[in-house]
């Protein structure tokens, strides 16, 4: 009963906040995106039986799928480790009430299960169980097959929460996850070790044998009790304070060389320290290498036209700009009032952020140069995307950043965190990506793709040549909106 009361209070807190109804537009857009994926997953589940037979006619589809289940388990665990938000609660406010400690802990552990995204995989699993597993075996086996994945979802959610709380989402932990999956993939490619065979043995036993679900149930229970053990050691604030004193601290790199560029250089140094010292911005930075690999999917697939390829070129050569530019001003929302009381020229403030975005474009362009090995057309594609990002998109993001009045908590993770996101963030995508995609796609119909790329490149060069005038427009926009920004950033949801 106490657990239900806490969940109800959390829900009332959300709907009573000032920002709840303002975020309905974003929630609706995300709902439509979720509906799109639900349809895709459901269609996959309906045709998965035939797909698996085409891939491996000699294997029973259920057993073949069981061979893939361990990959799904480990992949889901890795994704949750990087993206699942940790539930937090103001413990002190409950410690003075007649509510058991176990109820508070259970609330923290079980609240992630209320997120519908946990269960989107069942739109594939349930149709496959009905159409394939129940036909190959029986209804009870199909039920065990579905229950098997429910326990996997429980285990992944609880274990990911424990790993993140125990070891933290630091850079070395992130690299460890990548290294682990790199080893597994390399072992499969070079036939050193087959995870498929191990998965087939384990999950054939779990799904097909009586009592096979018991080991998986024990694994999920173990993950739950590991979290309970962690909270028994760290339930009180003094425990965290003691731990914080013993943890190793890392100093930010010396960025004094930027001081030679005057006030703009000093602001750039401060912004770089802000990025490196906060969880949300660091997480965005760590996600960049993954995003730069998207070209391996979209460039090697002939299903995508030139317009879509240019969109991904724009995205990859400007990923840092897109990640940080949309919330260019909002990153400073927690101390924005203080900034407004300083003798800080607005032109210098915006110029510093603009130059950081240009530096990010250069870095991403250099990191994507290996795609040049795919052919000459990709060299032209990336150069045009880089120029368009540098001369057009950076100024658009700087100009429209003044419209984002949502406060951002930098201590929160960025992945699956939509704080500070409004419908305006979706609208800005039209000039940033959809416009160049339409231009390139239209010209490609007449086999004149290079003309479109040259036109967009020239547009970017013109933007760079007239950057002083464009910055002046951004400064005027900021001055018109600064008091609206101050009011918006004072609202803590």
TIBAVO-357596 format. One record per residue (C-alpha): x, y, z. Coordinates in pm, whole numbers, plus 32768, in hexadecimal, padded with zeros to 4 digits. Layout:
BEGIN
XYZ/...
end
This chain:
BEGIN
800080008000/811C80F08050/81B680AA7EFB/806E81047E4E/805682447F1B/81B382B07EB1/816682657D43/8024832F7D5D/80DB84547DFE/81E1844B7CEA/80CF84567BE3/801E85787C8F/816886327CA6/819886117B2E/803E86827AC3/804087A67BB6/8187883B7B3D/817689707A67/823188D27945/815B87957929/8058881A7837/815B88E07774/820A87967725/80D086EF769D/813487457537/82838697755F/81D885707605/80E4855274E2/81FF855B73E3/82BA844F74A6/8176838874B8/8153838C733E/82BF831E731D/827C82037414/8147819D734D/821D818C7213/830F809C72BD/81F17FCF734B/81707F9471E9/82CE7F337173/83047E427295/81AC7DA87266/81E87D7570F0/83397CD77141/82927BE97235/818E7B827135/82927B2D702B/83B37ABF7109/835F794F70DC/838B79676F62/84C27A3F6F82/857079437064/851578236F7C/85AA78E16E53/86E979266F19/871377C36F97/862176C26EFF/86BE759E6FBB/867B76337115/8533764B71D2/84E077C471EA/84AD77B87364/85FF771673A1/86A7780772AF/8609792B736A/8681789B74B4/87E078A87424/87B77A1E73F9/871E7A5F7550/88697A857609/88CD7B947511/87837C45755C/87C07C2376D2/89227CB076C7/88C57DBC75CB/879D7E28769F/88787E3477D4/89787F107721/886A7FFC769D/87CD801B77F5/891F805A7895/8957818077AD/87F58204778B/8713819D78AC/86D982B579A3/8701826B7B13/85CD82AB7BE6/860483AB7CF8/8531840F7E21/854D85117F35/859284138047/859F85128160/84328574812B/83C784098159/84AF83B38279/83DD84858368/829D83CE8301/822282768371/828F81D68229/836F80A58227/84C680C18190/847C7F9180B6/835680498013/8439816A7FAB/853E807B7F23/84387FB27E66/83B180F57DCF/850D814E7D4F/85407FF17CBF/83E97FB27C29/839681087B99/845F80C67A57/83737FA17A12/825A809E79DB/830A812378A4/825180937774/8393808376AA/83F97F55777C/82E77E8A76DA/83007EF3756F/83BF7DB27523/82867CEA757C/81DE7D6C7440/82D67C867390/82ED7B6F7493/81767B2E74C0/811D7B13734B/824D7A337314/81E87959743E/8087793273B4/80E278FA7248/821E782C7276/826477A573D4/8102772A7416/80FC767F72BF/825375DD72E1/8212756E7449/80DC75C97513/802B76E875C1/80DA76B3770D/823176CA7667/81C1780A75BB/815A7896770E/82B0783577A0/835678DE7675/82A47A2976BF/82E07A0B7836/845079CD77EC/846C7B25774B/83AB7BCA7864/84AD7B45795C/85C57BBC7874/852F7D1C7879/851E7D0E79F6/86847C917A15/87107D947923/865B7EB679CB/86C87E567B2B/882C7DF27ACF/88677F2E7A00/87EF80007B27/88DC7F4B7C14/8A0B7F6B7B2F/89CC80DE7AF9/899B81227C6A/8AC280517CD6/8BC380AC7BD1/8B3881EB7B3C/8B0B824B79CF/8C7082C579A3/8D4482C7786B/8E05818C78C7/8CC480CE7907/8C47814177B3/8D8A80C9770E/8D707F7F77C9/8C197F3C7735/8C987F8D75D6/8DCC7EB17607/8CF67D8E7681/8C117D9A7554/8D3B7DCB746D/8DD47C8A74F4/8C8D7BCB74CB/8C607C467365/8DCC7BFB730C/8DAD7A9E73A1/8C7C7A5C72C7/8D1B7AE6718A/8E5F7A2571AF/8DB178EC7238/8E7078E67380/8D3578C0744C/8BC378A373F8/8AD4795374E0/89BB78D67401/89FB776C7462/8A0877BF75D5/88C7788B75BC/881677717506/886D76757616/880C775D7736/86C277DF76B0/865476947616/866B760E7777/85B5773B780C/8498773A7710/846E75CA76C1/84B975167807/83D075017935/844F75EB7A43/8541768C794E/84CA77E879B0/854377B77B16/86B278177AD1/864679537A1A/855479A77B33/8673797B7C2B/874F7A607B56/86457B737B5B/86157B457CD3/878F7B5A7D06/879A7CA37C47/86837D257D28/87357CC27E69/887C7D577DED/87C77EA47DD2/87307E737F2A/888B7E2E7FB5/89107F6B7F12/87FF803F7FAF/88347F9D8102/899A802180F0/894581778061/87E981D080DC/885182FF81A9/88E9843C811E/8A1B84238202/8A8282E7814B/8A8F839F8002/8B4F84C18099/8C5083D4812A/8C7283237FDE/8C95846C7F22/8DBB84D07FFF/8E75838E7FB3/8E38838E7E3C/8F4D83FE7D56/8F0E854D7CB5/8F8485B07B5E/8FFD87097B01/8F8787AA79C3/909087D778BA/9142892478C2/909F89FC77B9/91638B3877FF/91E18B447697/90868BC47637/90BA8CFA770B/91928D8D75F7/90528DC0752E/8FC98EB27630/8E6D8EA276C6/8DF28DB975B1/8F078CC27600/8EBA8CD07776/8D4A8C867733/8DAC8B65764F/8E838AD47765/8D658AF1785F/8C708A4D776E/8D61892C7731/8D8788FA78A9/8C0B88FE78CA/8BF587E977C6/8CFF8714786B/8C8B873C79D3/8B1B86E379B1/8A7C8590797D/898185EF7872/8A7486A4778F/8B7F859877BB/8A888489775C/8A388543761B/8BAB855B75D3/8BDC83E6760C/8ABD8395751F/8B66844D73FF/8C48832B738B/8B13824C736B/8A5E834D7296/8B8B836F71B1/8B6481FF7155/8A09823170C0/8AA482596F69/8B0080E76F6B/8989809F6F65/890281AF6E83/8A2081D66D8B/8A3480656D3B/88BC80396D07/883780886BAB/86D880B96C33/8732821C6C9D/873C832E6B97/882D844F6B78/875085346C47/874F84476D70/88C5840A6D4E/890485806D5B/882E859A6E96/890C84976F40/8A4385486EC3/89BE868B6F5C/896C85D3709E/8ABF852470BF/8B9386557068/8AC7872A7159/8A668638726C/8B128705737C/8A6A883F72F7/8912879B72FF/89458708745A/89B5884D74FA/892D895D7416/87BC891C7454/87EB896775C7/89068A617594/88768B567691/87B58A587762/88F889B277D6/892A8AE978AC/87C28AF37928/88178AA47A93/88F78BD97AAD/88638CAE7996/87EC8DC07A81/89508DE17B00/89D48DFF799D/88E28F1A7958/896F8FE27A7D/8AD48FCD79F8/8B8390BD7911/8B808FB37802/8B5490297699/8A428F6475EE/8B098F5D74A8/8C328EBE7559/8B528DBF7606/8AA98D5174C3/8BEB8D6173F9/8C9A8C7874EE/8B858B7774CC/8B828BA17354/8CF88B63733A/8CD78A2D7416/8BD189A47326/8CB689EC7200/8DCE893472B4/8CDF881072EA/8C8F880E7175/8E0087FF711D/8E3C86E37213/8D158618718F/8D8086567027/8EDC85D17072/8E4E84A17128/8D6C844C7001/8E83845E6EFF/8EA282DF6EF3/8D5882E46E34/8E1B83806D16/8E9A82206CCC/8D3A81C76C53/8D6482A26B21/8D8E84016A97/8C1B84506ABC/8C3884336C36/8D57852D6C3B/8C7A862C6B8A/8B5285CF6C68/8C0F860A6DAE/8CB7874C6D3D/8B6587DC6CD8/8AC8876A6E21/8BE888016EEA/8BC889526E3A/8A4D89546E61/8A6B89056FD3/8B768A0D700D/8ADA8B276F46/89668AEA6F77/890B89F7708D/89EE8A8D7198/894F8BE4716B/87EF8B54715F/88288A9C72A5/88BE8BD27348/87968CA572D5/86838BB37339/87288B4F7484/868C8C897518/85338BEA74ED/85808AC575D3/85188B3B772B/851889E777D7/860389B878FD/86FD889678EA/879187CF7A09/88F9878779A2/8921867B7AAC/8820859E79FE/887984AA78EA/883385117783/87C483C376F9/864983967709/863C84E577BD/855A85E17712/857E86F87811/85A0883F7756/850887AB7618/83D888557581/8325884B7431/8410896273C4/852F886A73C2/8472879F72BE/841A88D071EC/8586893B71D3/85CF87F27124/851B88746FEE/862489746F85/873F88AA701E/870687616F6A/85BF87466EAA/860088746DCC/875687F86D4D/86C686976D28/85AB87206C4F/869C87EA6B79/878E86C96B3D/867285CF6B0C/85C786B06A0A/870386E8693E/875E85766951/861C85236897/86B385D8676D/8810854567A7/888E869C6815/88F486456979/8A4386F8695D/8993883E6903/88C888296A46/8A0087DD6B12/8AB889036A75/899189EC6ABE/898189806C2B/8AFD89A06C49/8AF08B026BBC/89DA8B536CB2/8ABD8ADE6DCD/8BE68BA66D4E/8B0D8CE06D35/8AA48CAB6E9E/8C0E8C966F0F/8C6A8DD06E4C/8B4F8E976EE7/8B738E087045/8B8F8F5F70E9/8A3F8FCA705F/89A28E7C70BB/8A2A8E8F721E/89928FEB7238/883E8F5671E2/88708E5172F2/88D58F5C73ED/879C902A73A1/86C78EF373C5/87688EA07515/872F90027596/85BF8FF07538/85918EA275E7/86788EB87715/856C8F127814/848A8DFB7793/85B38D0F77B8/85EF8D84791C/84848D43797A/847E8BEF78D3/85C48B787971/85468BD17ACE/84328ACC7AAF/84A7897E7B35/838988B77A90/
end
